[in-house]
Amino acid sequence: MAILQVNKVSKLFGANPEQGIQLLEQGWSKTRIAKEKNITVGVNRVSFDIQEGEIFVIMGLSGSGKSTLVRLLNRLIEPTSGEILIHGKDLRKMNKEQLRNVRRKSISMVFQKFALFPHRTVLNNVEYGLEIQKTDKAKRKDAAMTALELVGLKGWEDKMPDELSGGMQQRVGLARALANDPEILLMDEAFSALDPLIRRDMQDELIELQDKMKKTIVFITHDLDEALRIGDRIALMKDGSIVQIGTPEEILTQPANDYVERFVEDVDLSKVLTASRVMRRPEAITLDRGPRVALELMRERGISNLFVIDRSKKLLGVITAEDASDALKNNRKLEEILITDGPRVGPDTLLNELFEITSLSKVPLAVVDDGGRLLGVIVRGAVLGALAGESKQEEVTPNA
């Protein structure tokens, strides 16, 4: 379900922003409004829903409006128009005390600049939000220590911020946000000030943390690789408007317009597309069918290998046409020729992990779910075909 709903939210800067809203509704462009009315459109009638437990990435180039938008979500910047609903309650209609409670209990923010107090220890920095809420000292220390352990800083609680590296300082900022146990975590360019290697480590940390916490995260970035790596869905902004919202794969393979297509044209698809993208419908039989049925099915389908499954669709192995022919001549059963150590991958395995597997394997690559149930098959050439922009030839269903 949607934990956060944004409905036609705009932010205009200038002497008469309400007039700007009317002009936008009449079809005026951002450029024309700025030139003729001296009104700057920061965010232009943006709408989206964010699901509970989702990492929702808002990205775009400098000046696209992404940082303005994230500050509208907790009213650090006041919207000019529109609705921002948390659990159905409009932030714009809340008084100061109600808004303060939301910021304390429901939404925390991690900034690009670490914003740590230099005179406070790591522990005291993490405790700060709870201290403001007048939380019992023992409880806030426990919460802060738990948060520090989550981000890998246990044992550093008595250090001062200037004794920590940039990546460690950002972990402190993240721990401070987590200590409040918020429902929604807003992260504004949180890793962009870090060196590339540390930045990737922090991305890994966030992905691991999300596996444990299942928080709702709104992540702002200008880095497409970062967005593709951590986002469940991505909203791509341009000139204050959202031009496309979709999963990383949808953004890459189904760009909404020429702008999005140009934006993603240099992305290494092998690091984004998954096995589920290139798998085909699997041909399979059960062990009780025998080698004659197996050979006939392979002949009809024009294939030289066949998967064997049980009645619950769980993969048992694979047989080859050569082995099935030999079994038929020598009155052997399928279980006697079953290859049980063939390669298997999950549907979310990235394509760049499949190159070596598919090149070395003598049998097709099986795609299975967590329970070992056969979902699809990947044949040689399908991986390269996907990277070349070819679409799937047929729909794949788990029951195939």
RORODREN-901142 format. One line per 3 residues: number of its first residue (from 1); their letters; for each residue x, y, z of C-alpha. Coordinates in pm, whole numbers, plus 50000, padded with zeros to 5 digits. Example, Ala and Ser with C-alpha at 12.3 -4.5 7.8 and 13.67 -1.06 7.14 Angstrom:
2
1 = as = 51230/49550/50780 ~ 51367/49894/50714
//
This chain:
400
1 = mai = 50000/50000/50000 ~ 50106/50360/49943 ~ 50258/50518/50252
4 = lqv = 50326/50850/50074 ~ 50111/51011/49805 ~ 50206/51324/49615
7 = nkv = 49926/51483/49413 ~ 49999/51767/49168 ~ 50256/51929/49397
10 = skl = 50421/52247/49273 ~ 50672/52492/49413 ~ 50714/52832/49252
13 = fga = 50947/53108/49368 ~ 50866/53476/49311 ~ 50636/53760/49409
16 = npe = 50315/53597/49282 ~ 50352/53216/49273 ~ 49972/53161/49262
19 = qgi = 49963/53344/48930 ~ 50237/53112/48808 ~ 50024/52810/48899
22 = qll = 49737/52946/48689 ~ 49972/53006/48395 ~ 50107/52652/48418
25 = eqg = 49751/52522/48402 ~ 49700/52736/48091 ~ 49997/52572/47924
28 = wsk = 50269/52831/47979 ~ 50621/52686/47984 ~ 50864/52720/48273
31 = tri = 51087/52938/48053 ~ 50807/53173/47950 ~ 50686/53219/48309
34 = ake = 51039/53301/48424 ~ 51097/53546/48139 ~ 50762/53729/48137
37 = kni = 50653/53705/48504 ~ 50985/53668/48687 ~ 50855/53353/48858
40 = tvg = 51078/53047/48890 ~ 50915/52704/48863 ~ 51106/52469/49094
43 = vnr = 50861/52177/49091 ~ 50583/52152/48836 ~ 50264/51958/48924
46 = vsf = 50439/51639/49032 ~ 50238/51329/49125 ~ 50346/50984/49243
49 = diq = 50280/50721/49510 ~ 50549/50550/49717 ~ 50483/50204/49852
52 = ege = 50570/50095/50202 ~ 50917/49939/50219 ~ 51019/50073/49877
55 = ifv = 51341/50249/49778 ~ 51208/50524/49553 ~ 51483/50715/49373
58 = img = 51428/51067/49243 ~ 51700/51162/48999 ~ 51788/51424/48746
61 = lsg = 52055/51671/48644 ~ 52139/51984/48842 ~ 51844/52223/48835
64 = sgk = 51590/51951/48761 ~ 51406/52014/49091 ~ 51486/51689/49273
67 = stl = 51632/51846/49590 ~ 51348/52097/49606 ~ 51100/51813/49573
70 = vrl = 51243/51606/49858 ~ 51226/51909/50089 ~ 50861/51951/50003
73 = lnr = 50793/51599/50131 ~ 50852/51705/50492 ~ 50767/52074/50441
76 = lie = 51117/52204/50493 ~ 51005/52402/50190 ~ 50637/52498/50174
79 = pts = 50457/52375/49860 ~ 50276/52632/49650 ~ 49999/52389/49560
82 = gei = 49903/52022/49570 ~ 49873/51750/49834 ~ 50135/51551/50026
85 = lih = 49967/51264/50209 ~ 50127/51036/50468 ~ 49890/50753/50554
88 = gkd = 49619/50966/50394 ~ 49686/51275/50609 ~ 49780/51594/50425
91 = lrk = 50100/51754/50554 ~ 49989/52092/50416 ~ 49689/52097/50651
94 = mnk = 49891/52017/50964 ~ 49966/52282/51223 ~ 50320/52336/51354
97 = eql = 50287/52089/51640 ~ 50142/51815/51418 ~ 50414/51872/51159
100 = rnv = 50681/51863/51430 ~ 50553/51526/51547 ~ 50562/51389/51193
103 = rrk = 50923/51502/51153 ~ 51018/51350/51486 ~ 50841/51016/51451
106 = sis = 50758/50946/51086 ~ 51019/51112/50866 ~ 51396/51144/50910
109 = mvf = 51640/51305/50671 ~ 52002/51236/50576 ~ 52179/51524/50403
112 = qkf = 52469/51541/50157 ~ 52665/51743/50412 ~ 52704/51525/50716
115 = alf = 52581/51803/50950 ~ 52738/51649/51259 ~ 52802/51850/51574
118 = phr = 53183/51871/51598 ~ 53178/51911/51978 ~ 52965/51599/52036
121 = tvl = 53081/51238/52035 ~ 52950/50995/51776 ~ 52704/50857/52030
124 = nnv = 52583/51204/52133 ~ 52532/51297/51767 ~ 52319/50989/51708
127 = eyg = 52120/51053/52026 ~ 52044/51414/51934 ~ 51701/51365/51779
130 = lei = 51585/51155/52071 ~ 51729/51409/52312 ~ 51519/51682/52152
133 = qkt = 51216/51459/52202 ~ 51309/51433/52573 ~ 51343/51056/52550
136 = dka = 51469/50886/52864 ~ 51851/50888/52867 ~ 51888/50511/52896
139 = krk = 51637/50448/52616 ~ 51796/50695/52378 ~ 52140/50547/52442
142 = daa = 52008/50199/52366 ~ 51843/50322/52047 ~ 52159/50507/51941
145 = mta = 52381/50205/52007 ~ 52145/49983/51808 ~ 52157/50227/51516
148 = lel = 52537/50248/51530 ~ 52562/49871/51523 ~ 52330/49861/51221
151 = vgl = 52561/50091/51024 ~ 52879/49912/51136 ~ 53009/50169/51385
154 = kgw = 52991/49972/51708 ~ 53303/50058/51906 ~ 53330/50410/51761
157 = edk = 53064/50568/51982 ~ 53313/50766/52196 ~ 53504/50913/51902
160 = mpd = 53466/51271/51780 ~ 53349/51339/51423 ~ 53689/51470/51310
163 = els = 53842/51133/51401 ~ 53627/50960/51139 ~ 53661/50930/50763
166 = ggm = 53401/51082/50532 ~ 53227/50750/50483 ~ 53215/50689/50857
169 = qqr = 53076/51037/50919 ~ 52800/50966/50670 ~ 52726/50644/50857
172 = vgl = 52685/50852/51173 ~ 52435/51073/50989 ~ 52247/50764/50876
175 = ara = 52251/50618/51227 ~ 52114/50945/51367 ~ 51821/50922/51125
178 = lan = 51763/50554/51206 ~ 51773/50606/51582 ~ 51430/50771/51566
181 = dpe = 51297/50455/51397 ~ 51119/50658/51124 ~ 50874/50512/50877
184 = ill = 51019/50719/50592 ~ 51384/50803/50535 ~ 51466/51095/50304
187 = mde = 51820/51087/50165 ~ 51926/51396/49969 ~ 52241/51324/49765
190 = afs = 52357/51139/50075 ~ 52658/50971/49911 ~ 52759/51227/49648
193 = ald = 53029/51391/49865 ~ 53211/51059/49910 ~ 53496/50912/49707
196 = pli = 53379/50660/49442 ~ 53494/50347/49629 ~ 53349/50465/49961
199 = rrd = 53032/50567/49779 ~ 52988/50215/49643 ~ 53048/50072/49990
202 = mqd = 52775/50298/50127 ~ 52538/50184/49852 ~ 52609/49824/49956
205 = eli = 52548/49920/50320 ~ 52213/50077/50232 ~ 52100/49771/50036
208 = elq = 52197/49543/50325 ~ 52029/49770/50578 ~ 51713/49776/50371
211 = dkm = 51705/49395/50371 ~ 51697/49411/50751 ~ 51482/49720/50815
214 = kkt = 51237/49735/50524 ~ 51212/50114/50560 ~ 51049/50337/50302
217 = ivf = 51336/50533/50148 ~ 51324/50834/49917 ~ 51671/50868/49769
220 = ith = 51784/51173/49571 ~ 52073/51144/49327 ~ 52210/51281/49002
223 = dld = 52403/50957/48939 ~ 52220/50719/48707 ~ 52436/50419/48800
226 = eal = 52355/50478/49167 ~ 51984/50507/49092 ~ 51983/50186/48889
229 = rig = 52177/50001/49155 ~ 51967/50079/49462 ~ 51624/50185/49336
232 = dri = 51311/49969/49330 ~ 51160/50245/49115 ~ 51305/50561/48967
235 = alm = 51142/50896/48896 ~ 51343/51090/48637 ~ 51302/51468/48653
238 = kdg = 51360/51744/48401 ~ 51281/52115/48443 ~ 51079/52055/48759
241 = siv = 50860/51782/48607 ~ 50874/51404/48620 ~ 50925/51265/48271
244 = qig = 50911/50895/48362 ~ 50857/50668/48661 ~ 50947/50300/48640
247 = tpe = 51168/50016/48755 ~ 51533/50035/48651 ~ 51464/49786/48374
250 = eil = 51162/49982/48248 ~ 51362/50304/48241 ~ 51636/50137/48037
253 = tqp = 51430/49926/47800 ~ 51116/50137/47763 ~ 51228/50504/47771
256 = and = 50927/50737/47765 ~ 51079/50990/47527 ~ 51398/51102/47353
259 = yve = 51524/51276/47667 ~ 51512/50956/47872 ~ 51662/50759/47585
262 = rfv = 51959/50997/47566 ~ 51990/50993/47944 ~ 52036/50616/47960
265 = edv = 52209/50544/47628 ~ 52554/50484/47780 ~ 52442/50252/48060
268 = dls = 52595/49904/48074 ~ 52278/49695/48043 ~ 52454/49382/48169
271 = kvl = 52473/49539/48515 ~ 52102/49615/48525 ~ 51907/49357/48324
274 = tas = 51839/49025/48493 ~ 51792/48662/48403 ~ 51415/48707/48405
277 = rvm = 51456/48947/48112 ~ 51617/48692/47878 ~ 51469/48361/47995
280 = rrp = 51233/48174/47767 ~ 50951/47933/47831 ~ 51102/47605/47954
283 = eai = 51017/47268/47803 ~ 50988/47006/48075 ~ 50851/46662/48153
286 = tld = 50812/46450/48464 ~ 51022/46139/48537 ~ 50734/45900/48473
289 = rgp = 50706/45994/48104 ~ 51003/45788/47983 ~ 51275/45839/47717
292 = rva = 51045/45776/47418 ~ 50813/46063/47518 ~ 51116/46281/47589
295 = lel = 51266/46219/47245 ~ 50935/46284/47070 ~ 50890/46614/47255
298 = mre = 51244/46724/47170 ~ 51184/46635/46804 ~ 50860/46834/46792
301 = rgi = 51015/47138/46962 ~ 51344/47125/46773 ~ 51549/47113/47090
304 = snl = 51827/46885/47212 ~ 51776/46915/47587 ~ 51477/46880/47815
307 = fvi = 51424/46972/48180 ~ 51277/46718/48421 ~ 51051/46838/48700
310 = drs = 50833/46685/48969 ~ 50458/46742/49007 ~ 50517/47067/49198
313 = kkl = 50733/47202/48911 ~ 51052/47167/49116 ~ 51354/47116/48891
316 = lgv = 51513/46770/48919 ~ 51764/46795/48635 ~ 51807/46795/48258
319 = ita = 51839/46523/47993 ~ 52000/46538/47649 ~ 51867/46391/47326
322 = eda = 52177/46175/47294 ~ 52132/46028/47640 ~ 51758/45978/47588
325 = sda = 51821/45790/47262 ~ 52073/45568/47436 ~ 51829/45506/47723
328 = lkn = 51558/45402/47476 ~ 51787/45151/47304 ~ 51906/45002/47633
331 = nrk = 51570/45008/47815 ~ 51690/45256/48078 ~ 51477/45501/48275
334 = lee = 51502/45879/48275 ~ 51637/45894/48630 ~ 51938/45690/48512
337 = ili = 52041/45957/48259 ~ 51938/46263/48458 ~ 52200/46539/48480
340 = tdg = 52144/46688/48824 ~ 52438/46928/48847 ~ 52340/47158/48560
343 = prv = 52373/47534/48622 ~ 52087/47717/48797 ~ 52038/48086/48870
346 = gpd = 51768/48299/49026 ~ 51548/48535/48821 ~ 51722/48843/48967
349 = tll = 52073/48735/48866 ~ 52239/49010/48659 ~ 52334/48938/48300
352 = nel = 52702/49012/48358 ~ 52706/48712/48593 ~ 52570/48483/48321
355 = fei = 52837/48519/48051 ~ 53082/48266/48192 ~ 52808/48026/48306
358 = tsl = 52641/48008/47966 ~ 52972/47981/47778 ~ 53098/47687/47985
361 = skv = 52776/47489/48029 ~ 52690/47202/47797 ~ 52320/47224/47885
364 = pla = 52080/47521/47898 ~ 52081/47744/48202 ~ 51781/47691/48431
367 = vvd = 51615/47983/48608 ~ 51457/47876/48936 ~ 51284/48047/49227
370 = dgg = 51388/48021/49593 ~ 51206/47689/49623 ~ 51384/47537/49322
373 = rll = 51075/47568/49102 ~ 51155/47596/48731 ~ 51069/47939/48592
376 = gvi = 51252/47958/48262 ~ 51551/47865/48049 ~ 51838/48074/47912
379 = vrg = 52003/47954/47592 ~ 52325/48073/47437 ~ 52278/48392/47245
382 = avl = 51985/48515/47452 ~ 52210/48718/47680 ~ 52388/48890/47392
385 = gal = 52056/48938/47217 ~ 51913/49122/47518 ~ 52218/49349/47539
388 = age = 52176/49426/47169 ~ 51823/49549/47239 ~ 51621/49249/47128
391 = skq = 51293/49198/47320 ~ 51180/48869/47464 ~ 51031/48648/47197
394 = eev = 50760/48509/47419 ~ 50604/48557/47757 ~ 50734/48329/48032
397 = tpn = 50509/48192/48305 ~ 50610/47986/48609 ~ 50359/47717/48511
400 = a = 50509/47656/48171
//
